[in-house]
Amino acid sequence: MITRTESDSLGSVDIPDGALWGIHTQRALDNFRISGTPVGTHRALVKALGTVKAAAALTNRDLGLIPREVGDAIVAASRDVINGELDEQFVVDVIQGGAGTSVNLNANEVIANRALTVLGHDAGRYDIIHPIEHVNLCQSTNDVYPTALRIAVVFALHPLLDALRHLESAFAERGAAFADVPKLGRTQLQDAVPMTLGQEFTAFAVTIREDQERLIDAARLLLECSIGATAIGTGVTATPEYRAQILGRLISVANLDLTPAGDLIEATWDTGAFVQFSGVLKRVATKLSKISSDLRLLASGPETGFAEITLPARQAGSSIMPGKVNPVIPEVMNQIAFFTFGADLTVTFAAEHGQLQLNAFEPAIAHAILQSMTWIGNGASTLASLCVEGIEVGPALVARRTSNSAQATALVPLLGYSRASTLAAEARVSGEDVISLAIRQGLIDVEQAQQLAG
């Protein structure tokens, strides 16, 4: 393998030729062979890192803290990061020690080396553009990483909301299609009162819409950021002019309504906004899992279960039982929810263990939240397009299942709860429908029965 050699205070390391990362990233690669998942898989986080670095370079350039040519090259390289052209160069494992330092250094090195190529130089010519002295100027991992993570979650929220809107729309459409399909509602899995299948599906749409609003509410807390705080919130190494201008630049580049943290020391270690957002993600996952379980139950059978709805057949359900089809799409949504529940607990522990002035475990928070957002979004889109949009109903089966309990409920105003309950119990034993039984016993006449049916 052709390599180039870079050196730091710990010694020298060979870097693969063509790699835009440098020695600090290579050391992290060697140290953290953990999950096998590189940070570059989180598109939103890489985009956010590029956003922060572009804003910093613009500020440093305009303040004269770095040469204009260098600043322009760093901005151009940062734009490449924002646009997704260098995701494969973000190779540090998502699970790492160091409070995100390895990710920040990975970004610094990739941007510096990309900027060098923009100017026509070879990677590693840090005498011209240095990853720390130029790309990381007036910054610290302490403010860069938390700020980038907050922005990343907001970036990642947009595709998640799109997916949830798709699922909401699918349920709403089926709700309208099933508006006149009668069925029986159930409590504790026992027959309750009449409703329509349309009401059941419309309620699914409503709860998904409500959860979108809660996600948006929770994301607002993430718009408060500590950029300019540098190490533990002291602002050390950043000039007063930089601290005064960097937030405005970041607002412009990110196109977000970011606000400054009220206290930079507190903001540097506080991860409460992530805990809250993760909790709302868990809420969303809980609802989607409950809905998926309901779909599986309503489609159970089809000959000996509820069989009130038919899910689209997506694959063979057994290697031994011919013709068996399983509810695989709702099942995958259930499993996404299970992982989200665990991810939320991870966020809780990571936030609680952030001792003193910095939380060392934000990489775990980042991976847990961003993975959950991606999976929930993918799951919601899959559930909508491969399941909900193709759900059908067997009207005759639903009507038969509805009849006795629905008829007994309809008789309550005429006969009272106790007499109607007795009729329902007698009908279950005899197999006769409740209305016919009430007519035969002389409790109602044919005209009243017709009115109830109408």
C-alpha positions as CSV (number, residue, x, y, z in Angstrom):
1,M,0.0,0.0,0.0
2,I,1.3,3.5,-0.9
3,T,1.2,5.7,2.2
4,R,2.3,9.1,3.4
5,T,3.7,9.7,6.8
6,E,2.5,12.3,9.3
7,S,3.9,13.0,12.7
8,D,2.6,14.5,16.0
9,S,3.9,14.6,19.6
10,L,3.2,10.9,20.0
11,G,5.3,9.8,17.0
12,S,4.7,9.1,13.3
13,V,1.9,7.2,11.6
14,D,1.4,6.1,8.0
15,I,-1.7,7.3,6.2
16,P,-3.1,5.5,3.2
17,D,-2.4,7.4,0.0
18,G,-5.5,9.2,-1.2
19,A,-7.0,9.5,2.2
20,L,-8.0,13.0,3.2
21,W,-7.9,12.2,6.8
22,G,-4.6,12.6,8.8
23,I,-2.7,11.3,11.8
24,H,-5.3,12.0,14.5
25,T,-8.0,10.3,12.5
26,Q,-5.7,7.3,11.8
27,R,-5.0,7.0,15.5
28,A,-8.7,7.0,16.3
29,L,-9.2,4.3,13.6
30,D,-6.6,2.2,15.3
31,N,-8.0,2.9,18.8
32,F,-11.7,2.5,18.2
33,R,-12.5,-0.7,16.3
34,I,-15.8,-1.0,18.0
35,S,-19.0,-1.0,16.0
36,G,-17.7,-1.0,12.5
37,T,-20.0,1.9,11.7
38,P,-18.2,5.0,10.6
39,V,-19.5,8.5,11.6
40,G,-19.9,9.2,7.8
41,T,-23.0,7.0,7.8
42,H,-24.7,9.8,9.7
43,R,-25.2,12.2,6.8
44,A,-26.9,14.9,9.0
45,L,-23.9,15.0,11.4
46,V,-21.3,15.3,8.7
47,K,-23.4,18.0,7.0
48,A,-23.6,19.8,10.4
49,L,-19.8,19.6,10.9
50,G,-19.2,21.1,7.5
51,T,-21.7,23.8,8.4
52,V,-19.9,24.7,11.6
53,K,-16.4,24.7,9.9
54,A,-17.7,26.8,7.0
55,A,-19.1,29.4,9.4
56,A,-15.9,29.5,11.4
57,A,-13.7,29.8,8.3
58,L,-15.8,32.7,7.0
59,T,-15.6,34.5,10.3
60,N,-11.8,33.9,10.6
61,R,-11.2,35.0,7.1
62,D,-13.3,38.2,7.3
63,L,-11.6,39.1,10.6
64,G,-8.2,38.6,9.0
65,L,-7.2,35.8,11.3
66,I,-6.3,33.6,8.4
67,P,-5.3,34.6,4.8
68,R,-8.2,35.1,2.5
69,E,-7.0,32.4,0.1
70,V,-6.8,29.9,2.9
71,G,-10.2,30.9,4.2
72,D,-11.8,30.6,0.8
73,A,-10.2,27.1,0.3
74,I,-11.5,26.0,3.7
75,V,-15.0,27.3,2.9
76,A,-15.0,25.5,-0.5
77,A,-13.9,22.2,1.2
78,S,-16.5,22.7,3.9
79,R,-19.1,23.1,1.2
80,D,-18.0,19.8,-0.2
81,V,-18.6,18.2,3.2
82,I,-22.0,19.9,3.5
83,N,-23.0,18.6,0.0
84,G,-22.1,15.0,0.9
85,E,-19.1,14.6,-1.4
86,L,-16.7,13.5,1.3
87,D,-18.8,11.3,3.6
88,E,-16.5,8.3,2.9
89,Q,-13.6,10.2,4.5
90,F,-15.4,10.4,7.8
91,V,-14.1,7.1,9.0
92,V,-14.0,7.4,12.8
93,D,-16.2,4.8,14.6
94,V,-19.4,6.2,15.9
95,I,-18.5,4.8,19.3
96,Q,-15.4,6.4,20.7
97,G,-13.8,8.0,23.7
98,G,-12.8,11.6,23.9
99,A,-16.1,13.5,23.9
100,G,-16.2,13.8,20.1
101,T,-12.6,15.0,19.7
102,S,-11.8,12.3,17.1
103,V,-14.8,13.4,15.0
104,N,-13.8,17.1,15.2
105,L,-10.2,16.2,14.3
106,N,-11.5,13.9,11.4
107,A,-13.4,16.9,10.1
108,N,-10.4,19.3,10.5
109,E,-8.1,17.0,8.6
110,V,-10.5,16.1,5.8
111,I,-11.3,19.8,5.3
112,A,-7.7,20.9,5.4
113,N,-6.6,18.3,2.9
114,R,-9.5,19.0,0.6
115,A,-8.7,22.7,0.8
116,L,-5.1,21.9,-0.1
117,T,-6.2,20.1,-3.2
118,V,-8.4,23.0,-4.1
119,L,-5.2,25.2,-4.1
120,G,-3.3,22.6,-6.1
121,H,-1.2,21.1,-3.3
122,D,-0.7,17.6,-2.0
123,A,-2.5,16.3,1.1
124,G,-0.4,16.7,4.2
125,R,1.1,20.1,3.3
126,Y,0.1,21.5,6.7
127,D,2.6,24.3,6.4
128,I,0.1,25.8,3.9
129,I,-3.2,24.8,5.5
130,H,-3.2,23.3,9.0
131,P,-6.1,21.2,10.3
132,I,-5.9,22.8,13.8
133,E,-4.2,26.2,13.3
134,H,-6.4,27.1,10.4
135,V,-9.5,24.9,10.1
136,N,-10.0,24.7,13.9
137,L,-9.0,28.3,14.7
138,C,-11.0,29.9,17.5
139,Q,-12.7,26.5,18.1
140,S,-12.7,23.6,20.5
141,T,-14.3,20.2,20.3
142,N,-16.2,21.4,23.4
143,D,-18.3,23.8,21.4
144,V,-17.9,22.4,17.8
145,Y,-19.2,18.9,18.5
146,P,-22.3,19.8,20.7
147,T,-23.2,22.5,18.3
148,A,-22.9,20.2,15.3
149,L,-24.9,17.5,17.0
150,R,-27.7,19.9,17.8
151,I,-27.8,21.1,14.1
152,A,-27.5,17.5,12.9
153,V,-30.7,16.5,14.8
154,V,-32.6,19.4,13.4
155,F,-31.3,18.6,9.9
156,A,-32.3,14.9,10.4
157,L,-35.8,15.9,11.6
158,H,-36.9,17.0,8.1
159,P,-36.8,13.6,6.4
160,L,-38.3,12.0,9.5
161,L,-41.2,14.4,9.4
162,D,-41.7,13.7,5.7
163,A,-41.9,10.0,6.4
164,L,-44.4,10.5,9.3
165,R,-46.5,12.7,7.0
166,H,-46.5,10.0,4.4
167,L,-47.7,7.4,7.0
168,E,-50.3,9.8,8.4
169,S,-51.6,10.4,4.9
170,A,-51.8,6.7,4.2
171,F,-53.8,6.0,7.3
172,A,-56.1,9.0,6.7
173,E,-56.8,7.8,3.1
174,R,-57.7,4.3,4.4
175,G,-59.8,5.8,7.1
176,A,-61.8,7.7,4.5
177,A,-62.1,4.5,2.4
178,F,-63.3,2.5,5.3
179,A,-65.7,5.2,6.7
180,D,-68.8,3.1,6.1
181,V,-67.4,-0.3,7.2
182,P,-69.0,-1.2,10.5
183,K,-67.1,-3.2,13.1
184,L,-66.9,-3.7,16.8
185,G,-64.5,-1.8,19.0
186,R,-62.8,-3.7,21.7
187,T,-61.4,-3.1,25.2
188,Q,-59.2,-5.6,26.9
189,L,-59.5,-7.6,23.7
190,Q,-63.2,-8.1,24.5
191,D,-66.2,-6.9,22.5
192,A,-67.2,-3.3,23.4
193,V,-69.3,-1.0,21.3
194,P,-69.9,-0.4,17.5
195,M,-67.6,1.8,15.5
196,T,-66.3,1.9,11.9
197,L,-63.0,0.7,10.6
198,G,-62.7,4.2,9.2
199,Q,-62.7,5.6,12.7
200,E,-60.1,3.2,13.8
201,F,-57.7,4.1,10.9
202,T,-58.4,7.8,11.2
203,A,-57.4,7.7,14.8
204,F,-54.1,6.2,13.7
205,A,-53.5,9.2,11.4
206,V,-54.4,11.7,14.2
207,T,-51.9,10.3,16.7
208,I,-49.1,10.3,14.1
209,R,-49.9,14.0,13.3
210,E,-49.8,14.9,17.0
211,D,-46.4,13.2,17.4
212,Q,-45.0,15.3,14.5
213,E,-45.9,18.4,16.5
214,R,-44.2,17.1,19.6
215,L,-41.0,16.4,17.6
216,I,-41.0,20.0,16.3
217,D,-41.6,21.3,19.8
218,A,-38.7,19.3,21.2
219,A,-36.4,20.3,18.3
220,R,-36.8,24.0,19.3
221,L,-34.7,23.4,22.4
222,L,-31.8,22.2,20.2
223,L,-31.6,25.6,18.4
224,E,-29.8,27.0,21.5
225,C,-26.1,26.5,20.9
226,S,-22.7,27.3,22.5
227,I,-20.6,28.1,19.5
228,G,-17.8,30.4,20.5
229,A,-17.6,28.8,24.0
230,T,-14.4,26.8,23.2
231,A,-13.0,24.9,26.1
232,I,-15.6,24.3,28.9
233,G,-17.3,27.5,27.9
234,T,-14.5,29.9,28.8
235,G,-14.0,31.2,25.2
236,V,-10.2,30.6,25.6
237,T,-8.2,30.9,22.3
238,A,-11.2,32.6,20.5
239,T,-10.9,36.4,20.0
240,P,-13.7,38.6,21.2
241,E,-14.4,39.6,17.6
242,Y,-14.8,36.0,16.6
243,R,-17.2,35.2,19.5
244,A,-19.2,38.3,18.5
245,Q,-19.6,37.2,14.9
246,I,-19.6,33.4,14.7
247,L,-23.2,32.8,15.7
248,G,-24.5,35.1,13.0
249,R,-22.3,33.4,10.4
250,L,-23.6,30.0,11.6
251,I,-27.2,31.1,11.4
252,S,-26.6,32.2,7.8
253,V,-24.8,29.0,6.7
254,A,-27.1,26.6,8.5
255,N,-30.3,28.6,7.6
256,L,-31.6,27.9,11.1
257,D,-32.9,30.2,13.8
258,L,-30.1,29.5,16.3
259,T,-29.9,31.3,19.6
260,P,-27.0,31.8,21.9
261,A,-26.8,29.8,25.2
262,G,-27.5,31.9,28.2
263,D,-24.5,30.5,30.1
264,L,-21.7,29.0,28.2
265,I,-20.3,27.0,31.1
266,E,-23.6,25.4,31.7
267,A,-24.3,24.9,28.0
268,T,-21.0,23.0,27.5
269,W,-22.0,20.1,29.7
270,D,-25.8,20.2,29.6
271,T,-27.4,17.5,27.4
272,G,-30.9,17.9,28.7
273,A,-32.3,18.9,25.2
274,F,-31.0,15.6,23.8
275,V,-32.6,13.7,26.7
276,Q,-35.9,15.4,26.0
277,F,-35.8,14.9,22.2
278,S,-34.9,11.2,22.7
279,G,-37.9,10.9,24.9
280,V,-40.1,12.2,22.2
281,L,-38.6,9.8,19.7
282,K,-39.4,7.0,22.2
283,R,-43.0,8.3,22.3
284,V,-43.2,8.2,18.5
285,A,-41.7,4.7,18.4
286,T,-44.2,3.6,21.1
287,K,-47.2,4.8,19.1
288,L,-45.9,3.3,15.8
289,S,-45.3,0.0,17.6
290,K,-48.7,-0.1,19.2
291,I,-50.3,0.7,15.8
292,S,-48.2,-2.0,14.1
293,S,-49.3,-4.5,16.8
294,D,-52.9,-3.6,16.2
295,L,-52.5,-4.2,12.4
296,R,-51.1,-7.6,13.1
297,L,-53.9,-8.5,15.5
298,L,-56.6,-7.2,13.1
299,A,-55.1,-9.2,10.3
300,S,-54.6,-12.3,12.3
301,G,-55.8,-15.6,10.9
302,P,-57.0,-15.3,8.3
303,E,-59.3,-18.2,9.0
304,T,-59.0,-18.5,12.8
305,G,-58.1,-15.0,13.9
306,F,-59.7,-11.6,13.8
307,A,-59.3,-11.3,10.0
308,E,-60.9,-7.9,10.0
309,I,-58.3,-6.5,7.6
310,T,-56.0,-8.0,5.0
311,L,-52.4,-6.8,4.7
312,P,-50.6,-6.8,1.4
313,A,-48.7,-10.1,0.9
314,R,-45.0,-9.2,0.7
315,Q,-43.2,-12.5,1.0
316,A,-43.6,-16.2,1.8
317,G,-44.2,-16.7,5.5
318,S,-42.8,-20.1,6.0
319,S,-40.3,-22.5,4.7
320,I,-42.5,-25.4,5.6
321,M,-46.2,-24.2,5.6
322,P,-47.4,-23.5,2.0
323,G,-49.4,-20.4,1.5
324,K,-48.6,-18.9,4.9
325,V,-48.1,-15.1,4.8
326,N,-46.8,-13.1,7.8
327,P,-47.3,-9.4,8.7
328,V,-43.6,-8.7,8.1
329,I,-43.9,-5.0,7.6
330,P,-45.6,-4.2,10.9
331,E,-43.1,-6.6,12.5
332,V,-40.1,-4.6,11.3
333,M,-41.7,-1.4,12.7
334,N,-42.1,-3.2,16.1
335,Q,-38.4,-4.1,16.1
336,I,-37.3,-0.5,15.2
337,A,-39.3,0.6,18.2
338,F,-37.6,-1.9,20.4
339,F,-34.2,-0.5,19.4
340,T,-35.4,3.0,19.9
341,F,-36.4,2.2,23.4
342,G,-32.9,0.9,24.1
343,A,-31.4,3.9,22.4
344,D,-33.4,6.2,24.6
345,L,-32.0,4.5,27.7
346,T,-28.5,4.9,26.3
347,V,-29.1,8.6,25.9
348,T,-30.3,8.8,29.5
349,F,-27.2,7.0,30.9
350,A,-24.8,9.0,28.7
351,A,-26.3,12.3,29.8
352,E,-26.3,11.3,33.5
353,H,-22.6,10.2,33.3
354,G,-21.3,13.5,31.9
355,Q,-19.2,14.5,34.9
356,L,-18.2,18.1,35.7
357,Q,-17.6,20.6,32.8
358,L,-17.9,18.3,29.7
359,N,-19.9,15.3,28.7
360,A,-17.5,12.7,27.4
361,F,-20.3,10.5,26.1
362,E,-22.0,12.7,23.5
363,P,-20.8,10.3,20.7
364,A,-23.1,7.7,22.1
365,I,-25.9,10.2,22.4
366,A,-25.3,11.2,18.7
367,H,-25.4,7.7,17.4
368,A,-28.4,6.7,19.5
369,I,-30.5,9.6,18.4
370,L,-29.5,9.8,14.8
371,Q,-29.8,6.0,14.3
372,S,-33.3,6.1,15.9
373,M,-34.4,9.0,13.7
374,T,-33.1,7.2,10.5
375,W,-34.7,3.9,11.4
376,I,-38.0,5.4,12.5
377,G,-38.2,7.4,9.2
378,N,-37.3,4.4,7.1
379,G,-39.8,2.3,9.0
380,A,-42.6,4.8,8.7
381,S,-42.1,5.1,4.9
382,T,-41.9,1.3,4.6
383,L,-45.1,0.8,6.7
384,A,-46.9,3.4,4.6
385,S,-45.9,2.2,1.1
386,L,-45.6,-1.5,1.6
387,C,-48.5,-2.1,4.0
388,V,-51.0,0.6,4.9
389,E,-51.7,1.9,1.4
390,G,-52.6,-1.7,0.4
391,I,-54.8,-2.7,3.3
392,E,-58.2,-4.2,2.4
393,V,-61.1,-5.3,4.4
394,G,-63.6,-8.2,4.2
395,P,-67.0,-6.4,4.8
396,A,-69.1,-9.6,5.3
397,L,-66.7,-10.9,8.0
398,V,-66.6,-7.5,9.7
399,A,-70.4,-7.3,9.7
400,R,-70.9,-10.7,11.1
401,R,-68.4,-10.0,13.9
402,T,-70.2,-6.8,14.7
403,S,-73.8,-7.9,14.8
404,N,-74.5,-9.4,18.3
405,S,-72.7,-6.9,20.5
406,A,-73.7,-4.0,18.3
407,Q,-77.3,-5.1,18.3
408,A,-77.2,-5.5,22.1
409,T,-75.8,-2.0,22.5
410,A,-78.5,-0.6,20.3
411,L,-81.1,-2.2,22.4
412,V,-79.9,-0.6,25.6
413,P,-82.2,2.6,25.2
414,L,-85.2,0.3,24.7
415,L,-84.6,-2.5,27.1
416,G,-82.0,-1.3,29.6
417,Y,-78.4,-2.5,30.1
418,S,-79.2,-5.6,32.1
419,R,-81.8,-7.0,29.7
420,A,-79.6,-6.3,26.7
421,S,-76.7,-8.0,28.4
422,T,-78.8,-11.1,29.1
423,L,-79.8,-11.2,25.4
424,A,-76.2,-10.9,24.3
425,A,-75.2,-13.8,26.5
426,E,-78.2,-16.0,25.3
427,A,-77.3,-15.2,21.7
428,R,-73.7,-16.3,22.2
429,V,-75.0,-19.7,23.5
430,S,-77.7,-20.2,20.9
431,G,-76.0,-18.8,17.9
432,E,-79.1,-16.7,17.2
433,D,-78.6,-12.9,16.6
434,V,-79.7,-10.6,19.3
435,I,-82.4,-8.7,17.3
436,S,-84.1,-12.0,16.3
437,L,-83.9,-13.2,19.8
438,A,-85.5,-10.0,21.2
439,I,-88.3,-10.3,18.6
440,R,-89.0,-13.9,19.4
441,Q,-89.1,-13.1,23.1
442,G,-91.6,-10.3,22.4
443,L,-89.3,-7.6,23.7
444,I,-89.4,-5.6,20.5
445,D,-91.5,-5.8,17.4
446,V,-90.5,-6.0,13.7
447,E,-90.9,-2.3,13.1
448,Q,-88.6,-1.4,16.0
449,A,-86.1,-3.9,14.7
450,Q,-86.2,-2.3,11.3
451,Q,-85.6,1.1,12.9
452,L,-82.6,-0.2,14.7
453,A,-81.2,-1.7,11.5
454,G,-81.7,1.7,9.7
